[in-house]
Amino acid sequence: MIHQLAQAGCTLVAVLLCFEADMLQHLMPPGLNALQSCISLLCRFGSCYVCGLHSGDLMEEFCLCKELLFL
């Protein structure tokens, strides 16, 4: 499950980085909500599985660097 969450999060990051067209901007808020949920689930699973925490932290750091998330 952690692997699928990490893959889903990476896919969301890739899609959100491509939302430059005006006609796709309405999809940005739901995409950001989904990404935040994915990261929080990965961090929650991190209490049991270190790989979940690592994946969540790595994804969160990337998003903060790219200014995708304001956590």
Buried (B, 14 or more C-beta within 10 A) or exposed (E): EBEEBBEBBBEBBEBBEEBEEEEEEEEEEEBBEBBBBBBEBBBEBBEEEEEBBBBBBBBBEBBEEEEBBEE
